[in-house]
């Protein structure tokens, strides 16, 4: 009897492992494969924001991981946003490869103390918070992001949480719960009245051949694919508030 139960449990465990493996290899969806989290689908604006005079530049700060640190795509975002404002837009980034929300909370606190203050903040740490090697628990991620949002809200800075490219293949195995961390962004944005830029579904929807070309290592997009896919979404979200 015990031997039979052991075989049943082994088979169930093997099935769960295969589900995570297959989901990471083909879709990069982590726990969504097991029905434990729902991928955020929608993007939306913050509940409130300060009106910025049209005759002065807007300063947008991108805070995040290597997904923000890599490439020249923020310059493309700056160009798109500047085209709709007489005063122009300055896009800056405060990002570090391997960074998680613990680093982000400290980095933003230092930036706000030393200036200059941004007019808008877009942040992304969910992909590294979900890492088994570099990340934090979901509860810790929640706490760190709340600290970041509180810092921004005290300075009356509107915030967008951004879900970036998901992890696929080996990078997904390292992040078996990645969807739960992206789902946290949706829940926090709704609760705290901040914006959400949901990009993960766009990467997941790419045909396999296109996705492999856009994400050569299964995680980091090429600069060209960021310009094609991410920049329009960022520009749309920010322009809705800051462009006349």
Secondary structure, 3 states (H helix, E strand, C coil): CHHHHHHHHHHHHHHHHHHHHHHHHHCCCHHHHHCCCCCCCCCECCCCCCCCCCCCCEEEEEEECHHHHCCCHHHHHHHHHHCCCCCCEEEEEEECCCCCHHHHHHHHHHHHHHCCCCCEEEEECHHHHCCCCCCCCHHHHHHHHHHHHHHHHHCCCEEEEEECCCCCCHHHHCCCCHHHHHHHHHHHHHHHCCEEEECHHHHHCCCHHHHHHHCCCCCCCCHHHHHHHHHHHHHHHHHHHHCC
